[in-house]
């Protein structure tokens, strides 16, 4: 995935995630794929440790920002 196509990186925690200390990550991308005719696509990473998820989120956003420069 080209980092410059990253639009946003969000984390979400359900009640179960709060209990387990996990969360889901959603990466929204700019650009079209066959299954996303609206011009945006997304990647979802389910049930990731919350600290690892925060690291992934930070790293993806840093790389996306540096690729846009």
Secondary structure as UniProt FT lines:
FT   HELIX           3..5
FT   STRAND          6..12
FT   HELIX           15..20
FT   STRAND          22..30
FT   TURN            34..35
FT   TURN            37..38
FT   STRAND          40..49
FT   HELIX           50..68
//
